[in-house]
Amino acid sequence: MPPDIPNLSARLWHALLQADKAAAAPLIDDAAVFVHMGATLDKTQELDAIGSLIRLKKLDVEEQSVRLIGTTAILLNKIRLTAVVN
């Protein structure tokens, strides 16, 4: 697994925990999709929700895997997340 893939994921989650949208935005591709238990959000919707609709408090990555297909990396994280939802 390329070492930069997990590092990019860690940087993104750190920015989201800090509600730092400016730091998170360049780490997220415009075509990214965020799948949650009750909703699927695009990049703009996810960033808009961070800090306003949802405040992340704690995050533990329980499992992580990266699948490489050609020049594309698919990263899957199983996380335990503590958050306050408005």
N, CA, C and O atoms as a GROMACS GRO file, in nm:
protein
  344
    1MET      N    1   0.084  -0.117   0.000
    1MET     CA    2   0.000   0.000   0.000
    1MET      C    3   0.089   0.124   0.000
    1MET      O    4   0.182   0.134   0.081
    2PRO      N    5   0.063   0.219  -0.089
    2PRO     CA    6   0.143   0.342  -0.089
    2PRO      C    7   0.127   0.415   0.045
    2PRO      O    8   0.014   0.437   0.090
    3PRO      N    9   0.237   0.454   0.108
    3PRO     CA   10   0.228   0.514   0.241
    3PRO      C   11   0.155   0.647   0.243
    3PRO      O   12   0.104   0.687   0.348
    4ASP      N   13   0.149   0.717   0.131
    4ASP     CA   14   0.082   0.847   0.130
    4ASP      C   15  -0.070   0.836   0.139
    4ASP      O   16  -0.134   0.932   0.182
    5ILE      N   17  -0.129   0.723   0.101
    5ILE     CA   18  -0.275   0.709   0.105
    5ILE      C   19  -0.326   0.712   0.250
    5ILE      O   20  -0.414   0.794   0.279
    6PRO      N   21  -0.277   0.629   0.340
    6PRO     CA   22  -0.323   0.639   0.480
    6PRO      C   23  -0.291   0.775   0.542
    6PRO      O   24  -0.369   0.825   0.624
    7ASN      N   25  -0.178   0.835   0.505
    7ASN     CA   26  -0.142   0.966   0.557
    7ASN      C   27  -0.242   1.072   0.513
    7ASN      O   28  -0.282   1.156   0.593
    8LEU      N   29  -0.284   1.068   0.387
    8LEU     CA   30  -0.384   1.163   0.338
    8LEU      C   31  -0.516   1.144   0.412
    8LEU      O   32  -0.581   1.242   0.448
    9SER      N   33  -0.554   1.020   0.436
    9SER     CA   34  -0.676   0.993   0.511
    9SER      C   35  -0.666   1.048   0.653
    9SER      O   36  -0.760   1.110   0.702
   10ALA      N   37  -0.553   1.027   0.718
   10ALA     CA   38  -0.533   1.078   0.854
   10ALA      C   39  -0.540   1.230   0.857
   10ALA      O   40  -0.598   1.288   0.948
   11ARG      N   41  -0.479   1.295   0.758
   11ARG     CA   42  -0.484   1.442   0.750
   11ARG      C   43  -0.627   1.491   0.732
   11ARG      O   44  -0.667   1.590   0.794
   12LEU      N   45  -0.704   1.422   0.649
   12LEU     CA   46  -0.843   1.461   0.626
   12LEU      C   47  -0.925   1.445   0.755
   12LEU      O   48  -0.997   1.538   0.793
   13TRP      N   49  -0.914   1.330   0.820
   13TRP     CA   50  -0.992   1.310   0.943
   13TRP      C   51  -0.951   1.409   1.051
   13TRP      O   52  -1.036   1.456   1.126
   14HIS      N   53  -0.823   1.442   1.060
   14HIS     CA   54  -0.778   1.542   1.157
   14HIS      C   55  -0.843   1.677   1.128
   14HIS      O   56  -0.891   1.744   1.219
   15ALA      N   57  -0.845   1.717   1.001
   15ALA     CA   58  -0.908   1.844   0.963
   15ALA      C   59  -1.057   1.842   0.996
   15ALA      O   60  -1.110   1.942   1.045
   16LEU      N   61  -1.124   1.731   0.969
   16LEU     CA   62  -1.267   1.722   0.999
   16LEU      C   63  -1.293   1.726   1.149
   16LEU      O   64  -1.390   1.788   1.194
   17LEU      N   65  -1.208   1.662   1.228
   17LEU     CA   66  -1.222   1.667   1.374
   17LEU      C   67  -1.206   1.810   1.426
   17LEU      O   68  -1.271   1.849   1.523
   18GLN      N   69  -1.120   1.887   1.361
   18GLN     CA   70  -1.096   2.026   1.400
   18GLN      C   71  -1.198   2.121   1.337
   18GLN      O   72  -1.195   2.242   1.363
   19ALA      N   73  -1.289   2.068   1.254
   19ALA     CA   74  -1.386   2.149   1.178
   19ALA      C   75  -1.313   2.251   1.092
   19ALA      O   76  -1.361   2.363   1.073
   20ASP      N   77  -1.197   2.213   1.040
   20ASP     CA   78  -1.114   2.300   0.956
   20ASP      C   79  -1.145   2.271   0.810
   20ASP      O   80  -1.077   2.192   0.744
   21LYS      N   81  -1.249   2.338   0.760
   21LYS     CA   82  -1.294   2.314   0.623
   21LYS      C   83  -1.189   2.355   0.520
   21LYS      O   84  -1.176   2.291   0.416
   22ALA      N   85  -1.114   2.460   0.549
   22ALA     CA   86  -1.010   2.506   0.456
   22ALA      C   87  -0.900   2.401   0.440
   22ALA      O   88  -0.847   2.384   0.330
   23ALA      N   89  -0.866   2.332   0.547
   23ALA     CA   90  -0.764   2.226   0.539
   23ALA      C   91  -0.820   2.100   0.476
   23ALA      O   92  -0.749   2.029   0.405
   24ALA      N   93  -0.948   2.072   0.499
   24ALA     CA   94  -1.010   1.950   0.447
   24ALA      C   95  -1.039   1.958   0.297
   24ALA      O   96  -1.020   1.860   0.225
   25ALA      N   97  -1.084   2.072   0.250
   25ALA     CA   98  -1.132   2.085   0.111
   25ALA      C   99  -1.032   2.038   0.006
   25ALA      O  100  -1.072   1.964  -0.084
   26PRO      N  101  -0.904   2.077   0.012
   26PRO     CA  102  -0.812   2.032  -0.093
   26PRO      C  103  -0.778   1.883  -0.086
   26PRO      O  104  -0.722   1.828  -0.181
   27LEU      N  105  -0.811   1.818   0.023
   27LEU     CA  106  -0.784   1.675   0.038
   27LEU      C  107  -0.898   1.589  -0.017
   27LEU      O  108  -0.886   1.466  -0.024
   28ILE      N  109  -1.009   1.653  -0.055
   28ILE     CA  110  -1.128   1.581  -0.102
   28ILE      C  111  -1.149   1.612  -0.249
   28ILE      O  112  -1.160   1.728  -0.288
   29ASP      N  113  -1.155   1.509  -0.331
   29ASP     CA  114  -1.183   1.526  -0.473
   29ASP      C  115  -1.326   1.578  -0.490
   29ASP      O  116  -1.414   1.545  -0.411
   30ASP      N  117  -1.348   1.659  -0.593
   30ASP     CA  118  -1.481   1.714  -0.617
   30ASP      C  119  -1.585   1.606  -0.642
   30ASP      O  120  -1.704   1.630  -0.620
   31ALA      N  121  -1.545   1.489  -0.688
   31ALA     CA  122  -1.638   1.380  -0.717
   31ALA      C  123  -1.656   1.285  -0.597
   31ALA      O  124  -1.725   1.183  -0.610
   32ALA      N  125  -1.597   1.318  -0.483
   32ALA     CA  126  -1.605   1.230  -0.366
   32ALA      C  127  -1.748   1.216  -0.316
   32ALA      O  128  -1.830   1.307  -0.330
   33VAL      N  129  -1.775   1.101  -0.257
   33VAL     CA  130  -1.906   1.072  -0.198
   33VAL      C  131  -1.882   1.023  -0.055
   33VAL      O  132  -1.796   0.938  -0.032
   34PHE      N  133  -1.958   1.076   0.039
   34PHE     CA  134  -1.950   1.036   0.179
   34PHE      C  135  -2.076   0.957   0.212
   34PHE      O  136  -2.187   1.009   0.203
   35VAL      N  137  -2.058   0.833   0.251
   35VAL     CA  138  -2.170   0.744   0.282
   35VAL      C  139  -2.183   0.733   0.433
   35VAL      O  140  -2.093   0.685   0.501
   36HIS      N  141  -2.296   0.778   0.484
   36HIS     CA  142  -2.326   0.773   0.626
   36HIS      C  143  -2.441   0.676   0.648
   36HIS      O  144  -2.500   0.626   0.552
   37MET      N  145  -2.473   0.651   0.773
   37MET     CA  146  -2.581   0.556   0.803
   37MET      C  147  -2.714   0.599   0.742
   37MET      O  148  -2.790   0.515   0.694
   38GLY      N  149  -2.744   0.728   0.742
   38GLY     CA  150  -2.874   0.773   0.694
   38GLY      C  151  -2.870   0.863   0.574
   38GLY      O  152  -2.974   0.912   0.530
   39ALA      N  153  -2.751   0.887   0.518
   39ALA     CA  154  -2.743   0.982   0.407
   39ALA      C  155  -2.616   0.960   0.327
   39ALA      O  156  -2.518   0.904   0.376
   40THR      N  157  -2.621   1.003   0.204
   40THR     CA  158  -2.504   1.006   0.117
   40THR      C  159  -2.484   1.150   0.075
   40THR      O  160  -2.576   1.212   0.021
   41LEU      N  161  -2.365   1.205   0.100
   41LEU     CA  162  -2.338   1.346   0.075
   41LEU      C  163  -2.226   1.363  -0.025
   41LEU      O  164  -2.134   1.281  -0.033
   42ASP      N  165  -2.233   1.472  -0.103
   42ASP     CA  166  -2.122   1.507  -0.189
   42ASP      C  167  -2.024   1.594  -0.110
   42ASP      O  168  -2.047   1.622   0.008
   43LYS      N  169  -1.917   1.635  -0.173
   43LYS     CA  170  -1.812   1.711  -0.105
   43LYS      C  171  -1.867   1.837  -0.039
   43LYS      O  172  -1.841   1.862   0.079
   44THR      N  173  -1.942   1.916  -0.114
   44THR     CA  174  -1.995   2.042  -0.061
   44THR      C  175  -2.088   2.018   0.057
   44THR      O  176  -2.079   2.087   0.158
   45GLN      N  177  -2.176   1.920   0.045
   45GLN     CA  178  -2.270   1.889   0.153
   45GLN      C  179  -2.196   1.843   0.278
   45GLN      O  180  -2.230   1.883   0.390
   46GLU      N  181  -2.094   1.760   0.261
   46GLU     CA  182  -2.017   1.711   0.376
   46GLU      C  183  -1.946   1.826   0.446
   46GLU      O  184  -1.952   1.838   0.568
   47LEU      N  185  -1.879   1.911   0.370
   47LEU     CA  186  -1.808   2.023   0.430
   47LEU      C  187  -1.904   2.121   0.497
   47LEU      O  188  -1.872   2.176   0.602
   48ASP      N  189  -2.022   2.142   0.437
   48ASP     CA  190  -2.122   2.231   0.498
   48ASP      C  191  -2.172   2.176   0.631
   48ASP      O  192  -2.202   2.252   0.723
   49ALA      N  193  -2.181   2.043   0.641
   49ALA     CA  194  -2.233   1.980   0.764
   49ALA      C  195  -2.132   1.984   0.878
   49ALA      O  196  -2.170   1.991   0.995
   50ILE      N  197  -2.003   1.981   0.845
   50ILE     CA  198  -1.899   1.978   0.948
   50ILE      C  199  -1.896   2.112   1.022
   50ILE      O  200  -1.882   2.218   0.962
   51GLY      N  201  -1.910   2.105   1.152
   51GLY     CA  202  -1.905   2.224   1.236
   51GLY      C  203  -2.040   2.291   1.255
   51GLY      O  204  -2.058   2.368   1.348
   52SER      N  205  -2.136   2.262   1.165
   52SER     CA  206  -2.268   2.322   1.181
   52SER      C  207  -2.372   2.217   1.218
   52SER      O  208  -2.437   2.228   1.322
   53LEU      N  209  -2.390   2.116   1.135
   53LEU     CA  210  -2.487   2.010   1.163
   53LEU      C  211  -2.427   1.897   1.246
   53LEU      O  212  -2.497   1.828   1.320
   54ILE      N  213  -2.296   1.880   1.233
   54ILE     CA  214  -2.230   1.772   1.306
   54ILE      C  215  -2.095   1.823   1.357
   54ILE      O  216  -2.019   1.887   1.285
   55ARG      N  217  -2.068   1.792   1.482
   55ARG     CA  218  -1.939   1.830   1.542
   55ARG      C  219  -1.871   1.701   1.586
   55ARG      O  220  -1.915   1.634   1.679
   56LEU      N  221  -1.762   1.667   1.517
   56LEU     CA  222  -1.689   1.545   1.549
   56LEU      C  223  -1.610   1.566   1.678
   56LEU      O  224  -1.542   1.667   1.695
   57LYS      N  225  -1.619   1.469   1.769
   57LYS     CA  226  -1.551   1.478   1.898
   57LYS      C  227  -1.433   1.383   1.909
   57LYS      O  228  -1.328   1.419   1.962
   58LYS      N  229  -1.450   1.261   1.859
   58LYS     CA  230  -1.344   1.160   1.871
   58LYS      C  231  -1.359   1.062   1.756
   58LYS      O  232  -1.470   1.030   1.714
   59LEU      N  233  -1.245   1.015   1.707
   59LEU     CA  234  -1.246   0.920   1.596
   59LEU      C  235  -1.136   0.818   1.617
   59LEU      O  236  -1.020   0.853   1.640
   60ASP      N  237  -1.173   0.692   1.608
   60ASP     CA  238  -1.076   0.582   1.614
   60ASP      C  239  -1.091   0.499   1.489
   60ASP      O  240  -1.200   0.448   1.460
   61VAL      N  241  -0.982   0.484   1.413
   61VAL     CA  242  -0.983   0.397   1.296
   61VAL      C  243  -0.962   0.254   1.345
   61VAL      O  244  -0.857   0.222   1.400
   62GLU      N  245  -1.063   0.169   1.325
   62GLU     CA  246  -1.055   0.030   1.371
   62GLU      C  247  -0.995  -0.061   1.265
   62GLU      O  248  -0.922  -0.155   1.296
   63GLU      N  249  -1.025  -0.033   1.140
   63GLU     CA  250  -0.971  -0.110   1.029
   63GLU      C  251  -0.949  -0.016   0.912
   63GLU      O  252  -1.022   0.082   0.894
   64GLN      N  253  -0.847  -0.046   0.833
   64GLN     CA  254  -0.820   0.034   0.714
   64GLN      C  255  -0.766  -0.058   0.606
   64GLN      O  256  -0.681  -0.143   0.631
   65SER      N  257  -0.817  -0.039   0.485
   65SER     CA  258  -0.764  -0.115   0.372
   65SER      C  259  -0.759  -0.024   0.251
   65SER      O  260  -0.839   0.068   0.235
   66VAL      N  261  -0.662  -0.052   0.166
   66VAL     CA  262  -0.647   0.022   0.041
   66VAL      C  263  -0.641  -0.079  -0.072
   66VAL      O  264  -0.563  -0.174  -0.068
   67ARG      N  265  -0.724  -0.058  -0.172
   67ARG     CA  266  -0.722  -0.143  -0.291
   67ARG      C  267  -0.674  -0.056  -0.408
   67ARG      O  268  -0.731   0.050  -0.434
   68LEU      N  269  -0.571  -0.102  -0.475
   68LEU     CA  270  -0.519  -0.032  -0.592
   68LEU      C  271  -0.573  -0.097  -0.718
   68LEU      O  272  -0.561  -0.218  -0.737
   69ILE      N  273  -0.631  -0.015  -0.804
   69ILE     CA  274  -0.681  -0.059  -0.934
   69ILE      C  275  -0.621   0.036  -1.037
   69ILE      O  276  -0.669   0.149  -1.054
   70GLY      N  277  -0.517  -0.008  -1.103
   70GLY     CA  278  -0.446   0.081  -1.195
   70GLY      C  279  -0.386   0.196  -1.116
   70GLY      O  280  -0.309   0.174  -1.022
   71THR      N  281  -0.421   0.318  -1.154
   71THR     CA  282  -0.370   0.437  -1.084
   71THR      C  283  -0.470   0.490  -0.982
   71THR      O  284  -0.451   0.599  -0.928
   72THR      N  285  -0.574   0.414  -0.954
   72THR     CA  286  -0.677   0.455  -0.859
   72THR      C  287  -0.662   0.377  -0.729
   72THR      O  288  -0.646   0.255  -0.730
   73ALA      N  289  -0.668   0.449  -0.618
   73ALA     CA  290  -0.665   0.385  -0.486
   73ALA      C  291  -0.802   0.402  -0.421
   73ALA      O  292  -0.857   0.512  -0.416
   74ILE      N  293  -0.856   0.292  -0.372
   74ILE     CA  294  -0.982   0.295  -0.299
   74ILE      C  295  -0.950   0.266  -0.153
   74ILE      O  296  -0.903   0.158  -0.119
   75LEU      N  297  -0.976   0.363  -0.068
   75LEU     CA  298  -0.946   0.352   0.075
   75LEU      C  299  -1.076   0.329   0.151
   75LEU      O  300  -1.172   0.404   0.135
   76LEU      N  301  -1.078   0.227   0.232
   76LEU     CA  302  -1.193   0.199   0.319
   76LEU      C  303  -1.148   0.207   0.463
   76LEU      O  304  -1.049   0.145   0.503
   77ASN      N  305  -1.221   0.284   0.542
   77ASN     CA  306  -1.196   0.295   0.685
   77ASN      C  307  -1.318   0.247   0.761
   77ASN      O  308  -1.430   0.289   0.731
   78LYS      N  309  -1.298   0.161   0.858
   78LYS     CA  310  -1.402   0.129   0.955
   78LYS      C  311  -1.366   0.209   1.078
   78LYS      O  312  -1.261   0.189   1.138
   79ILE      N  313  -1.455   0.301   1.117
   79ILE     CA  314  -1.423   0.392   1.226
   79ILE      C  315  -1.526   0.384   1.338
   79ILE      O  316  -1.642   0.347   1.317
   80ARG      N  317  -1.481   0.419   1.456
   80ARG     CA  318  -1.571   0.442   1.569
   80ARG      C  319  -1.566   0.593   1.592
   80ARG      O  320  -1.460   0.650   1.621
   81LEU      N  321  -1.681   0.655   1.579
   81LEU     CA  322  -1.689   0.801   1.578
   81LEU      C  323  -1.782   0.848   1.690
   81LEU      O  324  -1.892   0.795   1.708
   82THR      N  325  -1.736   0.948   1.763
   82THR     CA  326  -1.820   1.016   1.860
   82THR      C  327  -1.845   1.156   1.807
   82THR      O  328  -1.752   1.228   1.773
   83ALA      N  329  -1.973   1.193   1.798
   83ALA     CA  330  -2.007   1.322   1.741
   83ALA      C  331  -2.134   1.377   1.806
   83ALA      O  332  -2.213   1.303   1.863
   84VAL      N  333  -2.149   1.508   1.797
   84VAL     CA  334  -2.272   1.575   1.838
   84VAL      C  335  -2.342   1.617   1.710
   84VAL      O  336  -2.285   1.687   1.626
   85VAL      N  337  -2.467   1.573   1.696
   85VAL     CA  338  -2.544   1.604   1.575
   85VAL      C  339  -2.655   1.701   1.613
   85VAL      O  340  -2.731   1.677   1.707
   86ASN      N  341  -2.663   1.811   1.539
   86ASN     CA  342  -2.769   1.912   1.564
   86ASN      C  343  -2.894   1.878   1.487
   86ASN      O  344  -2.993   1.951   1.495
   0.00000   0.00000   0.00000
